[in-house]
Amino acid sequence: MKQIRSLIVILVVMLMPLAANASHQKEGQIDIPEMVLEHLSDSYEWHIASYEGKSLSIPLPIIVRSSATGDWTLCTAENMPANYFFDAEHHGKIYEKMPDGTSVRPLDLSITKTVAQIWIVVFVLIAVFLYCAHWYKNRDEKSEAPRGFVGLMEMFVMTIYDDVIKAAIGEKRFKPFAPYLLTVFFFIFTTNLLGLLPIFPGGANVTGNINVTFFLALCTMIAINLFGNKEYWKDIFWPHVPVFLKAPVPLMPVIEFFGVFTKPFALMVRLFANMMAGHAIILSFTCVIFLGWSMGVGYGIGLNTVSVIMMLFMNMLEVLVAFIQAYVFTLLSAVFIGLAQKDEEAEA
C-alpha cells in the first residue's frame, strides 16, 4: 500500500511539468511569468498538455450575446465567429468588434474552465453524500459504527458540526445555519484538493479566483446580516460605548457599520490570496525544471533535484492548506454568524 501511494505521488510530480509544458519555449527561452499567469487564470478551454507545438485541450462551450445584433452564439474557441476575439490586454476575455470599429465586451455566459471545475465538484459532492446517505439508510440500527470512506466522511461532518458550527453559533441557534456552513466547507475543501491535480479533471484554480471567493463571502455576509437579531443591529448603530463617541458625531456607529463589509472582505481576500499563492509557488518550481535544462546538463540536474524535492514538499503542504483554508473560512463564517445571533442575556 505504501509503495502504491509513493508511486502516485511520483506520477503526480512527473505529470505536473507535462501539464505546464514547453508551449511557451521560444528558441530555448522560457517565459516563466507567462506560464504561471496562464495556469492561474481562467480560460475557454481545458488545456491538458502540449508537445512540439501541438496542444491537447478539451474545448469548452462559448455562449455569448452580440451587443450589435442581440443574437446568441454557441461555439468553441476553435470555430469562434470572426467578429469575436480574445483580448490579451483583458486576461484573454472575449470581446466583440462593433461595426464602427470599436470593441465591447458582450454578454458572456460561457462555460469556462473555472465553471466546469465547479460543476465537477458539485457532481463529486452529490455522489459522495448520496453514497453515504444510502449506507445509513440501509444499515441495521444495531450495527457498528461506519468504517472506511463513510466513517471518514462522518468524522469530517461531526468535527465541523460539533466543534465549529455548534460551538461558534450556540446550541440554541446553530441548526438553521449548519447546512450552509457544511456545504461551504466541503465545497472549498474538495475544490482545493482537485486543484492540486495537474491534469483533468483537476488543475483549475477555483478558490484562487477572486470571483468565486467574492461569491462565497457574499453568501456569508447575507447570512450574517439578513438573519441578525435586534441586538446585533443595536450594537452597530448604538454600541455600548460612552455617549460622546456616538453623538453628536456618530464615530463608533460609522466604524461598526464599516465592519459589516470588512468582515466578508477579509474572508474573500484570505482564501483567494492563500490558494493563489500556493498554486503560483508550485508552478514556479515546475518551471525551474525547464529553466535548468535550458542552461545546461549540470544546471539541469542540480535544479531538477531541488525543484522535485520542493514540489513534493509544497504539494504535501498544499494538501494541509486545502483543509486549513476550508476550516478557517467555515470557522470565521460561523463566528461572524454567531456574533449576529447573540442575545442581551448572553452579553451581560
C-alpha positions in Angstrom: 0.0 0.0 0.0 2.8 2.4 0.8 4.5 1.6 -2.5 1.3 2.5 -4.4 1.0 5.8 -2.6 4.6 6.6 -3.3 4.1 5.8 -7.0 1.0 8.0 -7.2 3.0 10.9 -5.7 5.8 10.4 -8.1 3.4 10.2 -11.1 1.7 13.5 -10.0 5.1 15.2 -9.7 6.1 13.9 -13.1 2.9 14.9 -14.8 3.0 18.5 -13.5 5.8 19.5 -15.8 3.9 17.9 -18.7 0.9 20.0 -17.8 3.0 23.1 -17.6 4.7 22.2 -20.8 7.1 23.7 -23.2 4.5 25.5 -25.4 6.0 28.8 -24.2 9.5 27.9 -25.2 10.9 30.2 -27.9 14.4 29.4 -29.2 15.3 27.8 -25.9 13.9 30.5 -23.7 11.0 30.1 -21.3 8.7 32.9 -20.2 8.1 31.7 -16.6 5.8 34.6 -15.6 3.6 34.0 -18.6 3.4 30.3 -17.9 2.4 30.8 -14.2 -0.2 33.5 -15.0 -1.7 31.4 -17.8 -2.2 28.4 -15.5 -3.6 30.6 -12.7 -6.1 32.4 -14.9 -9.4 31.2 -16.3 -9.7 30.0 -19.9 -12.2 28.9 -22.5 -10.7 25.5 -23.0 -9.3 22.9 -20.6 -5.6 22.7 -21.6 -4.0 19.3 -20.7 -0.6 19.2 -22.4 1.4 20.4 -25.3 4.2 18.7 -27.2 6.3 20.1 -30.1 3.9 23.0 -30.6 0.8 20.8 -30.6 -1.8 21.4 -27.9 -4.1 18.8 -26.3 -7.1 20.6 -24.9 -10.8 19.9 -24.2 -12.9 22.6 -25.9 -15.5 24.3 -23.7 -18.7 25.8 -24.9 -18.6 29.6 -25.5 -22.0 31.3 -25.1 -22.1 35.0 -26.0 -24.8 37.5 -26.9 -23.9 40.1 -29.5 -24.0 43.7 -28.4 -24.6 44.8 -32.0 -27.4 42.4 -33.1 -28.6 40.7 -29.9 -28.1 37.3 -31.4 -26.7 34.4 -29.3 -23.7 32.4 -30.4 -22.8 28.9 -29.3 -19.3 27.8 -30.4 -15.9 26.8 -29.1 -12.5 28.6 -29.2 -11.6 26.9 -32.5 -14.7 27.9 -34.5 -15.5 31.3 -33.0 -17.0 33.8 -35.4 -14.7 36.5 -36.9 -16.4 39.3 -35.0 -15.3 37.9 -31.7 -11.7 37.7 -30.4 -9.7 37.1 -27.3 -8.3 40.3 -25.9 -4.9 39.7 -24.3 -5.0 43.0 -22.5 -8.1 41.9 -20.6 -6.8 38.5 -19.5 -8.0 36.7 -22.6 -11.6 37.6 -22.3 -13.9 37.6 -25.3 -14.5 41.0 -27.0 -16.7 41.8 -30.0 -15.8 44.0 -32.9 -18.5 46.6 -33.5 -19.5 47.9 -37.0 -17.9 51.3 -36.0 -14.6 49.7 -35.3 -14.8 49.8 -31.5 -14.5 46.7 -29.3 -17.0 46.0 -26.5 -17.5 43.1 -24.0 -20.6 41.1 -25.0 -22.8 39.3 -22.5 -20.7 36.2 -21.8 -22.3 33.1 -20.3 -19.6 30.7 -21.4 -18.7 27.5 -19.5 -15.1 28.4 -18.7 -12.5 26.2 -17.0 -13.4 27.5 -13.6 -17.2 27.0 -14.2 -16.6 23.4 -15.4 -14.4 22.7 -12.4 -17.2 23.9 -10.1 -19.7 21.6 -11.8 -17.3 18.7 -11.4 -17.0 19.5 -7.7 -20.8 19.6 -7.4 -21.3 16.2 -9.0 -18.5 14.7 -6.9 -20.1 16.0 -3.7 -23.6 14.8 -4.7 -22.2 11.3 -5.4 -20.3 11.2 -2.1 -23.2 12.3 0.0 -25.7 10.1 -1.8 -23.4 7.2 -1.2 -23.1 8.0 2.5 -26.9 8.5 2.8 -27.5 5.2 1.1 -25.2 3.5 3.6 -27.0 5.0 6.6 -30.4 4.2 5.1 -29.7 0.5 4.6 -27.7 -0.1 7.8 -29.1 -2.1 10.7 -29.8 0.0 13.8 -27.7 -2.3 15.9 -24.8 -2.4 13.5 -21.5 -1.0 14.4 -20.1 2.5 13.6 -19.3 3.1 9.9 -15.8 2.3 8.7 -13.7 3.2 5.7 -14.9 6.1 3.5 -18.2 6.5 5.2 -16.5 6.7 8.6 -14.1 9.3 7.2 -16.9 11.4 6.0 -18.8 11.1 9.3 -15.6 12.2 11.1 -15.4 15.4 8.9 -19.1 16.2 9.3 -19.2 15.7 13.0 -16.0 17.7 13.5 -17.3 20.7 11.7 -20.8 20.3 13.1 -19.9 20.0 16.7 -16.6 21.7 17.1 -17.1 24.6 14.7 -20.8 25.4 14.0 -22.4 24.5 17.3 -19.5 25.9 19.3 -19.4 29.2 17.5 -23.1 30.0 17.0 -24.5 28.4 20.1 -26.6 25.3 20.8 -29.9 27.1 20.5 -29.5 28.8 17.2 -26.9 26.8 15.1 -29.2 24.4 13.3 -30.6 26.7 10.5 -27.0 27.6 9.5 -25.5 24.1 9.7 -26.4 23.1 6.1 -24.9 26.2 4.6 -21.7 26.1 6.6 -21.2 22.3 5.9 -21.7 22.9 2.2 -19.2 25.8 2.2 -16.6 23.6 4.0 -16.9 20.6 1.7 -17.1 22.8 -1.4 -13.9 24.6 -0.6 -12.1 21.5 0.6 -13.0 19.4 -2.4 -12.2 22.3 -4.8 -8.8 22.8 -3.2 -7.9 19.1 -3.5 -9.0 18.9 -7.1 -6.9 22.0 -7.8 -3.8 20.1 -6.8 -4.2 17.5 -9.6 -2.1 18.5 -12.5 -4.4 17.1 -15.2 -8.1 16.8 -16.0 -10.4 16.7 -14.1 -8.3 18.8 -11.8 -5.9 21.7 -12.0 -8.3 24.6 -12.1 -7.5 27.4 -9.8 -11.1 27.9 -8.5 -10.6 29.2 -5.0 -7.7 31.3 -6.4 -10.3 33.1 -8.5 -11.4 36.3 -6.8 -15.0 36.0 -8.3 -15.5 32.7 -6.5 -14.3 33.8 -3.2 -16.3 37.0 -3.6 -19.5 35.0 -4.0 -18.7 32.8 -1.0 -18.0 35.9 1.1 -21.2 37.5 -0.1 -23.3 34.4 0.9 -21.7 34.7 4.4 -22.5 38.4 4.5 -26.1 37.7 3.7 -26.4 35.0 6.3 -24.9 37.4 8.9 -26.9 40.5 8.2 -30.2 39.1 6.9 -30.7 36.9 10.0 -29.0 39.1 12.5 -31.2 39.9 15.5 -32.0 43.3 17.0 -29.1 43.1 19.5 -26.7 42.8 16.6 -28.1 45.9 14.9 -28.3 47.7 18.2 -24.6 47.1 18.7 -23.9 48.6 15.3 -25.9 51.7 15.4 -25.9 52.3 19.2 -22.9 50.3 20.6 -22.1 50.1 24.3 -19.5 52.9 24.4 -19.6 56.4 26.0 -22.2 58.7 24.6 -19.7 61.2 23.3 -18.4 58.5 20.9 -21.9 58.1 19.5 -23.4 61.6 19.5 -23.4 64.2 18.1 -20.7 62.8 15.9 -21.6 59.1 15.2 -17.9 57.9 15.3 -18.4 54.4 16.6 -21.6 53.6 14.7 -19.8 54.5 11.4 -16.9 52.3 12.4 -19.2 49.4 13.4 -21.2 49.8 10.1 -18.0 49.7 8.1 -17.2 46.4 9.8 -20.3 44.9 8.2 -18.4 45.0 4.9 -14.8 44.4 6.2 -15.6 41.0 7.7 -16.7 39.3 4.5 -13.9 41.2 2.6 -11.4 39.7 4.9 -12.8 36.2 4.2 -12.7 36.8 0.5 -9.1 38.0 0.4 -7.8 35.4 2.9 -9.0 32.4 0.9 -8.1 34.0 -2.5 -4.5 35.0 -1.6 -3.6 31.8 0.2 -4.8 29.5 -2.6 -3.4 31.6 -5.4 0.0 31.8 -3.7 0.2 28.1 -3.2 -0.5 27.4 -6.9 2.0 30.0 -8.0 4.8 28.6 -5.9 4.2 25.0 -7.2 4.1 26.2 -10.8 7.2 28.2 -10.3 9.2 25.2 -9.1 7.8 23.3 -12.1 9.1 26.0 -14.4 12.6 25.8 -12.8 12.9 22.3 -14.3 12.7 23.6 -17.8 14.8 26.6 -17.0 17.6 24.3 -15.6 17.8 22.2 -18.7 18.0 25.2 -20.9 21.1 26.3 -19.0 22.9 23.0 -19.5 23.1 19.5 -18.1 24.9 20.4 -14.9 22.4 23.1 -14.0 19.5 20.9 -15.1 20.4 18.0 -12.8 21.0 20.3 -9.8 17.9 22.5 -10.3 15.8 19.5 -11.1 16.7 17.8 -7.9 15.9 20.8 -5.8 12.7 21.5 -7.7 11.4 18.0 -7.3 12.1 18.0 -3.6 10.5 21.4 -3.2 7.5 20.4 -5.3 6.9 17.2 -3.2 7.1 19.4 0.0 4.8 22.1 -1.4 2.2 19.5 -2.7 2.1 17.8 0.7 1.9 21.2 2.4 -0.9 22.3 0.0 -3.0 19.2 1.0 -2.8 20.5 4.6 -3.6 24.1 3.4 -6.6 22.8 1.4 -8.1 21.6 4.7 -7.0 24.5 6.8 -8.4 27.2 4.4 -11.7 25.4 4.2 -11.7 25.0 8.0 -10.8 28.7 8.7 -13.4 30.1 6.2 -16.1 28.0 7.8 -14.9 28.8 11.3 -14.8 32.6 10.7 -18.2 32.5 9.0 -19.7 30.6 12.0 -18.1 33.1 14.4 -19.5 36.1 12.5 -22.9 34.5 12.3 -22.8 33.7 16.0 -22.0 37.3 16.8 -25.1 38.3 14.9 -27.2 35.9 16.9 -26.2 36.8 20.4 -29.0 38.0 22.7 -28.9 40.5 25.5 -28.6 37.9 28.3 -25.5 36.4 26.8 -23.8 39.7 26.7 -24.5 40.7 30.3 
